[in-house]
């Protein structure tokens, strides 16, 4: 059995200190473990230096100081490993839920929204905060801690903005712009300056910065500019105005024909109700009760607001849509009693699921289609 000399013990202790181990108790523990391993492995006339080199490498992956870092983390935070385990589990579960939700969305199967929302919420509010907390504890430099915090906030805002966009909730665009702004104006410059100063991280910092800039560029290439939005809104408004003009022409042609059937009577109520809802939506969207040719000067164009954002919380609007659905159902029942096959039933009742998909322009044009069908049926009834 090999016997380690005092000189070799001093050599091991000095090397342990040189490798970054500053805690005296940890130095002694490592020294004791290493000496025991060498005495068991090495023959009486064996090569001490080679055996020591192989033994010391078994204690770390990159550097021996990793042991001291882990020890300090363990001493400073007893829940460190529990947090790490929860972070990993939450990350895996969130990724699985998000993947399942996306697959269900592509297949148009139920449960897609639940999977996507729970996946993003778990990733944003459990995984990312835990990762930030662990990173802060591992980092010694204040700048590195700030970077970790800003990076976590940016990641949370981006993921939450995606969820808000998918669920058609407000403030999605605002969160996306704020997150990208923080990434480009705060995180990227600080990370670039601090990373370039260190020769070991210089190349990785430059490469990661290029990837972040390219990613933001790709993100903005998919976004529409303010001028592009105005053009798009103007196009939607022009389309609505053309449909509205066509409707008014049909109303003038119909004139004041006598109402001779229950279906015609209900049809007139449908037209009145549709006009009332149109006025309500236009006023909520533009601030004006109607849209005319001067809409550009007044900036009274139709945007991309989802109709539920206008209706939810507004008792008048919700009640009017409920009354419209009741009239549509009653009107279709009356049409079914008629023998004329050319009569057009109204098949777009505004259920909650259907309303989730509709923007302002979609709803307005749907209401115009209802009125046009009623007028067409009235003309058929008058023949």
C-alpha positions as CSV (number, residue, x, y, z in Angstrom):
1,X,0.0,0.0,0.0
2,X,1.3,3.4,-0.9
3,X,2.1,5.9,1.9
4,X,1.8,9.6,1.1
5,X,4.6,11.8,2.4
6,X,4.2,15.1,4.2
7,X,5.8,16.8,1.2
8,X,3.2,15.3,-1.1
9,X,0.4,16.4,1.3
10,X,1.7,19.9,1.1
11,X,1.8,19.7,-2.6
12,X,-1.8,18.5,-2.8
13,X,-3.0,21.3,-0.4
14,X,-1.2,24.0,-2.3
15,X,-2.6,22.7,-5.6
16,X,-6.2,22.7,-4.1
17,X,-5.7,26.3,-3.1
18,X,-4.3,27.3,-6.4
19,X,-7.3,25.8,-8.2
20,X,-9.6,28.3,-6.4
21,X,-10.7,26.5,-3.2
22,X,-10.7,29.1,-0.4
23,X,-12.8,27.5,2.3
24,X,-10.4,25.9,4.9
25,X,-12.9,23.1,5.8
26,X,-13.4,22.2,2.2
27,X,-9.7,22.2,1.6
28,X,-9.2,19.7,4.4
29,X,-12.1,17.5,3.3
30,X,-10.8,17.4,-0.3
31,X,-7.2,16.7,0.9
32,X,-8.5,13.8,3.1
33,X,-10.5,12.3,0.2
34,X,-7.7,12.7,-2.3
35,X,-5.1,11.2,0.0
36,X,-7.3,8.2,0.7
37,X,-8.0,7.5,-3.0
38,X,-4.3,7.8,-3.9
39,X,-3.2,5.4,-1.1
40,X,-5.8,2.9,-2.2
41,X,-5.2,3.1,-6.0
42,X,-1.4,3.6,-6.1
43,X,1.2,0.8,-5.9
44,X,4.1,1.2,-3.5
45,X,6.5,2.3,-6.3
46,X,3.8,4.0,-8.4
47,X,3.8,7.4,-10.2
48,X,2.3,9.8,-7.6
49,X,1.9,12.8,-10.0
50,X,0.1,10.8,-12.6
51,X,-2.2,9.2,-10.1
52,X,-2.9,12.6,-8.5
53,X,-3.7,14.2,-11.9
54,X,-6.2,11.5,-12.7
55,X,-7.7,11.7,-9.2
56,X,-8.2,15.4,-9.0
57,X,-9.9,15.5,-12.5
58,X,-12.6,13.2,-11.1
59,X,-13.7,15.9,-8.7
60,X,-14.9,18.4,-11.3
61,X,-16.2,18.9,-14.9
62,X,-14.4,22.2,-15.8
63,X,-12.8,23.6,-12.7
64,X,-12.2,22.5,-9.1
65,X,-13.8,25.7,-7.8
66,X,-17.1,24.4,-8.9
67,X,-17.2,22.4,-5.7
68,X,-16.8,25.5,-3.6
69,X,-19.5,27.3,-5.6
70,X,-21.9,24.4,-5.1
71,X,-21.0,24.2,-1.4
72,X,-21.6,27.9,-0.8
73,X,-24.9,27.6,-2.7
74,X,-25.9,24.7,-0.5
75,X,-24.9,26.5,2.7
76,X,-26.5,29.8,1.7
77,X,-29.7,28.3,0.3
78,X,-30.9,25.0,1.7
79,X,-33.7,24.9,-0.9
80,X,-31.3,25.4,-3.8
81,X,-31.6,21.8,-5.1
82,X,-35.3,21.7,-4.5
83,X,-35.7,24.9,-6.5
84,X,-33.5,23.4,-9.3
85,X,-35.6,20.3,-9.4
86,X,-38.9,22.3,-9.5
87,X,-37.4,24.4,-12.3
88,X,-36.5,21.4,-14.4
89,X,-39.8,19.7,-13.8
90,X,-41.8,22.9,-14.6
91,X,-39.8,23.5,-17.7
92,X,-40.5,20.0,-19.0
93,X,-44.2,20.0,-18.1
94,X,-44.6,23.5,-19.7
95,X,-42.9,22.5,-22.9
96,X,-45.0,19.3,-23.1
97,X,-48.3,21.2,-22.5
98,X,-47.3,23.9,-25.0
99,X,-46.4,21.3,-27.7
100,X,-49.6,19.3,-27.1
101,X,-51.6,22.6,-27.3
102,X,-50.0,23.6,-30.6
103,X,-50.6,20.1,-32.1
104,X,-54.3,20.2,-31.0
105,X,-54.6,23.7,-32.5
106,X,-53.2,22.5,-35.9
107,X,-55.6,19.6,-35.8
108,X,-58.5,21.8,-34.7
109,X,-59.2,19.6,-31.7
110,X,-60.6,20.7,-28.3
111,X,-58.2,21.5,-25.5
112,X,-55.7,23.5,-27.7
113,X,-56.3,26.8,-25.8
114,X,-56.0,25.1,-22.4
115,X,-52.7,23.4,-23.4
116,X,-51.2,26.6,-24.9
117,X,-52.3,28.9,-22.0
118,X,-51.2,26.5,-19.2
119,X,-47.9,25.8,-21.0
120,X,-47.0,29.5,-21.5
121,X,-48.2,30.4,-17.9
122,X,-46.0,27.6,-16.4
123,X,-43.0,28.6,-18.5
124,X,-43.5,32.4,-17.8
125,X,-44.5,32.4,-14.1
126,X,-42.8,29.3,-12.8
127,X,-39.8,28.2,-14.9
128,X,-38.4,31.6,-15.8
129,X,-38.6,33.1,-12.3
130,X,-37.0,30.1,-10.7
131,X,-34.2,30.1,-13.4
132,X,-33.6,33.8,-12.6
133,X,-33.5,33.2,-8.9
134,X,-31.0,30.4,-9.3
135,X,-28.9,32.5,-11.7
136,X,-28.8,35.4,-9.3
137,X,-27.5,33.1,-6.6
138,X,-24.8,31.7,-8.8
139,X,-23.6,35.0,-10.2
140,X,-21.1,37.0,-8.1
141,X,-20.9,40.2,-10.2
142,X,-23.7,42.8,-9.8
143,X,-23.7,43.4,-13.6
144,X,-24.3,39.7,-14.3
145,X,-27.2,39.6,-11.8
146,X,-28.8,42.7,-13.5
147,X,-28.4,41.0,-16.9
148,X,-30.0,37.8,-15.6
149,X,-32.9,39.9,-14.3
150,X,-33.4,41.9,-17.5
151,X,-33.2,38.7,-19.5
152,X,-35.8,37.0,-17.4
153,X,-38.2,39.9,-17.7
154,X,-37.7,40.1,-21.5
155,X,-38.4,36.3,-21.8
156,X,-41.5,36.6,-19.6
157,X,-42.9,39.6,-21.6
158,X,-42.3,37.9,-24.9
159,X,-43.9,34.6,-23.9
160,X,-46.9,36.4,-22.3
161,X,-47.3,38.7,-25.3
162,X,-47.6,35.6,-27.5
163,X,-50.2,34.1,-25.2
164,X,-52.2,37.4,-25.2
165,X,-52.0,37.5,-29.0
166,X,-53.2,34.0,-29.4
167,X,-56.1,34.6,-26.9
168,X,-57.0,37.9,-28.6
169,X,-56.5,39.8,-25.3
170,X,-55.5,43.5,-25.1
171,X,-51.9,44.8,-24.6
172,X,-50.3,41.9,-26.5
173,X,-48.5,44.3,-29.0
174,X,-47.5,46.6,-26.1
175,X,-45.8,43.8,-24.2
176,X,-44.0,42.6,-27.4
177,X,-42.7,46.1,-28.2
178,X,-41.6,46.7,-24.6
179,X,-39.8,43.3,-24.4
180,X,-37.9,43.9,-27.7
181,X,-37.1,47.4,-26.7
182,X,-35.6,46.2,-23.4
183,X,-33.7,43.5,-25.3
184,X,-32.1,45.9,-27.8
185,X,-31.6,49.0,-25.6
186,X,-30.7,47.4,-22.2
187,X,-29.7,43.8,-22.3
188,X,-27.8,43.7,-25.6
189,X,-25.5,46.8,-25.0
190,X,-24.7,45.8,-21.4
191,X,-24.1,42.1,-22.4
192,X,-21.9,43.2,-25.3
193,X,-19.8,45.6,-23.3
194,X,-19.2,43.2,-20.4
195,X,-18.7,40.2,-22.6
196,X,-16.2,41.7,-25.0
197,X,-13.9,42.7,-22.1
198,X,-13.4,39.1,-21.1
199,X,-11.2,37.3,-23.7
200,X,-12.8,33.9,-22.7
201,X,-16.4,35.1,-23.5
202,X,-15.6,37.6,-26.3
203,X,-16.5,35.3,-29.3
204,X,-19.6,33.8,-27.6
205,X,-20.8,37.3,-26.7
206,X,-20.4,38.6,-30.3
207,X,-22.1,35.5,-31.7
208,X,-25.0,35.7,-29.2
209,X,-25.4,39.5,-29.9
210,X,-25.6,38.8,-33.7
211,X,-28.3,36.2,-33.1
212,X,-30.3,38.5,-30.8
213,X,-30.2,41.3,-33.4
214,X,-31.1,38.9,-36.2
215,X,-34.0,37.5,-34.1
216,X,-35.3,41.0,-33.4
217,X,-35.0,41.8,-37.1
218,X,-37.0,38.8,-38.1
219,X,-39.6,39.6,-35.4
220,X,-40.0,43.2,-36.7
221,X,-40.1,41.9,-40.3
222,X,-43.3,40.1,-39.4
223,X,-44.8,43.1,-37.7
224,X,-46.7,45.8,-39.6
225,X,-45.5,49.3,-39.5
226,X,-47.8,52.2,-38.3
227,X,-48.1,53.4,-41.9
228,X,-48.9,49.9,-43.0
229,X,-51.6,49.7,-40.3
230,X,-53.2,52.9,-41.5
231,X,-53.3,51.6,-45.1
232,X,-54.8,48.3,-43.9
233,X,-57.4,50.1,-41.7
234,X,-58.3,52.4,-44.7
235,X,-58.8,49.3,-46.9
236,X,-61.1,47.7,-44.4
237,X,-63.1,50.9,-44.0
238,X,-63.4,51.3,-47.8
239,X,-64.6,47.7,-48.1
240,X,-67.2,48.4,-45.4
241,X,-68.4,51.6,-47.1
242,X,-68.8,49.8,-50.5
243,X,-70.9,47.2,-48.8
244,X,-72.9,49.8,-47.0
245,X,-73.5,51.7,-50.2
246,X,-74.7,48.5,-51.9
247,X,-77.1,47.9,-48.9
248,X,-78.5,51.4,-49.1
249,X,-79.1,50.9,-52.8
250,X,-81.0,47.7,-52.1
251,X,-83.1,49.5,-49.4
252,X,-84.0,52.2,-51.9
253,X,-85.1,49.7,-54.4
254,X,-87.2,47.8,-51.9
255,X,-88.8,51.2,-50.9
256,X,-91.8,50.9,-48.6
257,X,-93.3,47.6,-49.8
258,X,-96.2,46.5,-47.7
259,X,-95.4,43.9,-45.1
260,X,-97.6,41.0,-46.1
261,X,-96.0,38.0,-44.2
262,X,-94.7,37.3,-40.7
263,X,-91.3,36.7,-42.2
264,X,-91.3,40.2,-43.8
265,X,-92.3,41.7,-40.5
266,X,-89.5,39.9,-38.7
267,X,-87.1,40.9,-41.5
268,X,-87.8,44.5,-40.9
269,X,-87.0,44.0,-37.2
270,X,-83.8,42.3,-38.1
271,X,-82.8,45.2,-40.3
272,X,-83.5,47.7,-37.5
273,X,-81.6,45.6,-35.0
274,X,-78.7,45.1,-37.3
275,X,-78.5,48.9,-37.9
276,X,-78.6,49.6,-34.2
277,X,-75.8,47.1,-33.5
278,X,-73.7,48.6,-36.4
279,X,-74.1,52.1,-35.0
280,X,-73.1,50.8,-31.6
281,X,-70.0,49.1,-32.9
282,X,-68.9,52.0,-35.1
283,X,-69.3,54.5,-32.2
284,X,-67.3,52.3,-29.9
285,X,-64.5,51.8,-32.5
286,X,-64.3,55.2,-34.0
287,X,-66.0,57.6,-31.6
288,X,-68.5,58.6,-34.4
289,X,-72.0,57.2,-34.9
290,X,-71.4,56.7,-38.6
291,X,-68.5,56.6,-41.1
292,X,-68.5,58.9,-44.1
293,X,-66.0,59.8,-46.9
294,X,-64.0,62.0,-44.5
295,X,-63.0,59.1,-42.3
296,X,-59.3,59.6,-43.1
297,X,-59.3,63.2,-42.0
298,X,-61.2,62.3,-38.8
299,X,-59.1,59.1,-38.3
300,X,-62.4,57.3,-37.9
301,X,-61.2,54.1,-39.7
302,X,-62.1,50.5,-38.7
303,X,-59.2,48.8,-36.9
304,X,-58.6,45.2,-35.8
305,X,-60.4,45.2,-32.5
306,X,-62.0,41.9,-31.7
307,X,-65.7,42.3,-31.2
308,X,-65.7,40.6,-27.8
309,X,-63.4,43.4,-26.5
310,X,-66.3,45.8,-27.4
311,X,-69.1,43.7,-26.1
312,X,-67.7,42.2,-22.9
313,X,-68.7,44.3,-19.9
314,X,-71.2,46.3,-22.0
315,X,-74.7,45.2,-21.0
316,X,-76.3,47.2,-23.9
317,X,-74.1,45.6,-26.5
318,X,-74.5,42.0,-25.2
319,X,-78.2,42.4,-24.9
320,X,-78.5,43.7,-28.5
321,X,-76.6,40.6,-29.8
322,X,-78.8,38.3,-27.8
323,X,-81.9,39.9,-29.2
324,X,-80.4,39.7,-32.7
325,X,-79.8,35.9,-32.3
326,X,-83.4,35.5,-31.1
327,X,-84.7,37.4,-34.1
328,X,-82.6,35.3,-36.5
329,X,-83.9,32.1,-35.0
330,X,-87.5,33.3,-35.2
331,X,-87.0,34.6,-38.8
332,X,-85.5,31.3,-40.0
333,X,-88.4,29.4,-38.5
334,X,-90.9,31.6,-40.4
335,X,-88.9,31.1,-43.6
336,X,-89.0,27.3,-43.1
337,X,-92.8,27.4,-43.3
338,X,-92.7,29.0,-46.8
339,X,-92.6,26.8,-49.9
340,X,-90.2,28.9,-51.9
341,X,-86.9,27.1,-52.1
342,X,-85.1,30.3,-53.2
343,X,-85.6,32.0,-49.8
344,X,-82.3,32.4,-48.0
345,X,-82.1,31.5,-44.4
346,X,-79.6,33.3,-42.1
347,X,-77.0,30.8,-41.0
348,X,-74.6,33.0,-39.1
349,X,-76.0,33.3,-35.6
350,X,-73.5,35.0,-33.3
351,X,-72.6,32.4,-30.7
352,X,-69.9,33.1,-28.1
353,X,-67.4,30.8,-30.0
354,X,-68.2,32.6,-33.3
355,X,-67.8,36.0,-31.8
356,X,-64.3,35.1,-30.5
357,X,-63.1,34.9,-34.1
358,X,-64.7,38.2,-35.3
359,X,-63.1,41.5,-35.6
360,X,-65.0,44.8,-36.0
361,X,-65.0,44.7,-39.8
362,X,-66.1,41.0,-39.8
363,X,-69.0,41.8,-37.6
364,X,-70.1,44.8,-39.5
365,X,-70.0,43.0,-42.9
366,X,-71.9,40.0,-41.3
367,X,-74.6,42.4,-40.3
368,X,-74.8,43.9,-43.8
369,X,-75.1,40.3,-45.2
370,X,-78.0,39.7,-42.9
371,X,-79.8,42.8,-44.1
372,X,-79.1,42.0,-47.8
373,X,-80.6,38.5,-47.3
374,X,-83.7,39.9,-45.7
375,X,-84.2,42.4,-48.5
376,X,-83.7,39.7,-51.1
377,X,-86.3,37.5,-49.4
378,X,-88.8,40.5,-49.3
379,X,-88.4,41.0,-53.0
380,X,-89.1,37.3,-53.6
381,X,-92.2,37.5,-51.3
382,X,-93.6,40.5,-53.2
383,X,-93.5,38.7,-56.6
